Amino acid sequence: MNSKTAALRRASYILLPGLILLEIAIVIIYLSSVFFQGKAYPLFDMDSSMTIPSLLQALLLFSIGFISLILFIAWDGSSRRPSRGFLLAIAFLLIYASIDEVFKIHLQLDKIFPGLQASQWMGIYLSILFALPIVFYRDFAALWRSYRQETAIALLGMAIFVLGGFGAEIFKHQILQPTLWQFFPQRPFLALFIEKSRVALEEFAELLGETLIVGATLFFVAKRLEKED
């Protein structure tokens, strides 16, 4: 292991816990401000754009996409896996996702594509997400064989992201919104705090999932550098 690879591993082991602690702190600040003031501090609002949690999420997504883009450029074009097509697809999708996180493009799809309902963005995004392992099955299989630990961390991150992020969004539309104010008609603050807690869970799951994928990506790069030494 050369000095650059060792430094990358050390930085990864420091970065991941630091990011997770930062994300926990953001959740605490967000919910505390809602509880004590009835509204979130603008900079720490987890349900808005151009805030610290929103920009952090965009940065994490962009980091994964940018690293994938660098690997795509550096790949020699041989038959080794992951393929350049896989790397380019990941780079494109995650760099787009980082832009979407900042500007909330998914909430404006009905304006961009007339006839499309605003709530249908979730189905479109989930379809793309689930299509990836089908289209790039050989790449995922090769990664699992050669980089099992790194792939397992990335899959765990994806599971947390999907179940916590999209799951909380589905729970909101299918269960929480129709029933929340019926159960607490005389306690609007309690209903508000329950909804904000759901938002915190959703956004924290997305941040945590993305952080794990960033870590897996860095560990993959470090291991790849070791193999090439």
Secondary structure, 3 states (H helix, E strand, C coil): CCHHHHHHHHHHHHHHHHHHHHHHHHHHHHHHHHHHHCCCCHHHCCCCCCCHHHHHHHHHHHHHHHHHHHHHHHCCCCCCCCCHHHHHHHHHHHHHHHHHHHHCHHHHHHHHCCCCCHHHHHHHHHHHHHHHHHHCHHHHHHHHHHCHHHHHHHHHHHHHHHHHHHHHHHHHHHHHHHHHHHHCCCCHHHHHHHHHHHHHHHHHHHHHHHHHHHHHHHHHHHHHHHHHC
